[in-house]
Amino acid sequence: IGFMKQKQEIIAAPEALPTKNAPCSNASHSALLYPGEGMRTCRAMSTPIKCAQSGMESLSGLRRIHGDKLVISCMALWIDDLQSFLNISAKMSRFQIIETCSMILEDFYALNLADVRLVMTRAKKGQYGALYGRLDGQIVYQWFAEYFDERCAECGRTADAEAKVRDSQLAAMSPEQKKKILELWSKQKKSQK
């Protein structure tokens, strides 16, 4: 009875999210509210780079739109869904789930819902290791920390590769082409003022 009451309290909060005229996309809204819908919406985003380039609202953007309490409550649904999927015997309490979601929102606010989905999918597949029938906030937090480091490293490598391509294209240009580009750039800067 206690667990069902906790689940109902967690699930009750998302109903207060705005359903029309919401500044975030419908995909972000549905993915936030319903973990199953989030799994479907973000299925094609199977790498940290794809998640970063997805255009989904960041957790900080969702916080600005909906407020901390609602975003945390919705993230709690994702953890509750994870516990159900994994058939965990030593489940996290409502307080532990909310505290963990608060810490994730505070420290990994740049991640988006596609990232959250990818972390949860990887956890379901056992990519973060075996759980041996228990799940706690430290384990979930560590998954996000590991994922965030991976995402930052991959985004850095992608940015470096793109810079090398630009540098090689620039090196191949004639001095006249470079001069024209600088003139155009200068005109754009002046027109923006």
C-alpha positions in Angstrom: 0.0 0.0 0.0 2.8 2.4 0.8 4.5 2.0 -2.5 1.3 2.4 -4.5 0.6 5.7 -2.5 4.1 6.9 -3.4 3.6 6.0 -7.1 0.3 7.9 -7.2 1.9 11.0 -5.6 4.7 11.0 -8.1 2.4 10.5 -11.0 -0.1 13.1 -9.8 2.3 16.0 -10.3 2.7 15.9 -14.1 -1.0 16.5 -14.7 -0.3 20.1 -13.8 1.9 20.6 -16.8 0.4 23.0 -19.4 -1.2 21.1 -22.2 -1.7 24.0 -24.7 0.3 27.1 -25.6 3.3 25.5 -23.9 6.6 27.0 -25.2 8.3 23.6 -25.5 7.6 21.3 -28.4 4.9 18.6 -28.3 7.6 15.9 -28.5 9.4 17.3 -25.5 6.2 17.7 -23.6 5.1 14.1 -24.3 8.5 12.7 -23.7 8.7 14.4 -20.4 5.3 13.3 -19.2 5.4 9.7 -20.4 8.6 7.6 -20.2 7.2 5.2 -22.8 6.4 8.0 -25.2 9.9 9.4 -24.5 11.4 6.1 -25.5 9.5 6.1 -28.8 10.1 9.8 -29.6 13.8 9.6 -29.0 14.5 6.1 -30.3 16.6 7.3 -33.3 18.9 9.2 -30.9 21.1 6.3 -30.0 24.4 8.1 -29.4 25.4 11.1 -27.3 26.1 13.1 -30.4 22.7 12.4 -31.9 21.1 13.4 -28.5 23.1 16.6 -28.4 22.0 17.5 -32.0 18.4 16.4 -31.4 16.9 19.8 -30.8 15.1 18.5 -27.7 14.7 20.9 -24.8 17.5 20.8 -22.3 16.6 20.1 -18.7 17.4 23.7 -17.8 15.0 24.8 -20.6 12.3 22.5 -19.2 12.9 23.9 -15.8 12.5 27.5 -17.0 9.2 26.5 -18.8 7.6 24.2 -16.2 9.5 24.8 -12.9 11.8 22.6 -10.8 9.0 20.6 -9.1 7.3 19.5 -12.2 10.4 18.6 -14.1 11.7 16.6 -11.1 8.3 14.8 -10.7 8.4 13.9 -14.4 12.0 12.6 -14.2 10.9 10.6 -11.2 8.5 8.8 -13.5 11.5 7.7 -15.6 13.2 6.2 -12.6 10.0 4.6 -11.5 9.6 3.1 -15.0 13.2 1.9 -14.8 12.6 0.2 -11.4 9.5 -1.6 -12.8 11.4 -2.7 -15.9 14.3 -4.1 -13.9 12.0 -5.7 -11.4 14.2 -4.3 -8.6 13.5 -5.8 -5.1 15.3 -3.1 -3.1 13.5 -0.1 -4.7 14.2 3.6 -4.1 11.8 5.4 -1.9 9.9 8.5 -3.1 12.3 10.7 -1.2 15.3 9.0 -2.7 13.9 9.3 -6.2 13.1 13.0 -5.8 16.5 13.7 -4.2 18.3 11.9 -7.1 16.3 13.8 -9.7 17.0 17.1 -8.0 20.8 16.3 -8.0 20.6 15.3 -11.7 18.7 18.5 -12.6 21.2 20.6 -10.7 24.4 19.0 -12.1 23.4 17.8 -15.6 21.0 20.6 -16.6 22.6 20.8 -20.1 21.4 17.3 -21.0 18.0 16.9 -22.7 15.3 14.4 -22.7 17.0 12.3 -25.5 20.0 12.1 -23.2 17.8 11.0 -20.3 16.2 8.3 -22.5 19.6 7.1 -23.6 20.9 6.8 -20.0 17.7 4.9 -19.0 17.9 2.6 -22.1 21.5 1.8 -21.4 20.6 1.0 -17.8 17.8 -1.3 -18.9 20.3 -3.1 -21.2 22.8 -3.5 -18.4 25.5 -1.3 -20.0 26.3 0.3 -16.6 26.8 -3.1 -14.9 24.6 -5.5 -13.0 22.4 -4.2 -10.3 21.9 -7.4 -8.3 18.3 -6.5 -7.3 19.0 -3.1 -5.9 18.9 0.5 -7.1 19.8 3.7 -5.3 20.4 7.3 -6.0 24.1 7.0 -6.1 23.9 4.4 -8.8 21.6 6.4 -10.9 23.6 9.6 -10.4 26.8 7.8 -11.4 25.2 6.7 -14.6 24.4 10.3 -15.5 28.0 11.4 -14.5 29.5 8.7 -16.7 27.2 9.5 -19.6 27.8 13.3 -19.3 31.6 12.7 -19.5 31.1 10.6 -22.5 28.9 13.1 -24.2 31.3 16.0 -23.5 34.2 14.0 -24.9 32.3 13.0 -28.1 31.1 16.6 -28.7 34.6 17.8 -28.2 36.0 15.4 -30.8 33.2 16.4 -33.2 34.0 20.1 -32.8 37.7 19.4 -33.3 37.0 17.5 -36.5 34.8 20.3 -37.8 37.4 22.9 -37.0 40.1 20.9 -38.9 37.8 20.7 -42.0 37.2 24.5 -41.8 40.9 25.2 -41.3 41.8 23.0 -44.3 39.1 24.7 -46.5 40.5 28.1 -45.4 44.1 27.1 -46.2 43.0 26.1 -49.7 41.5 29.5 -50.4 43.3 32.1 -52.4 44.2 35.4 -50.7 41.5 37.1 -52.8 38.8 34.7 -51.5 40.0 35.2 -47.9 39.8 39.0 -48.4 36.2 38.7 -49.7 35.1 36.6 -46.8 36.6 39.0 -44.3 34.8 41.9 -46.1 31.5 40.1 -46.0 32.0 39.2 -42.4 32.8 42.8 -41.5 29.7 44.1 -43.3 27.6 41.6 -41.4 29.0 42.7 -38.1 28.3 46.4 -38.9 24.7 45.6 -40.0 24.0 43.8 -36.7 24.9 46.9 -34.6 
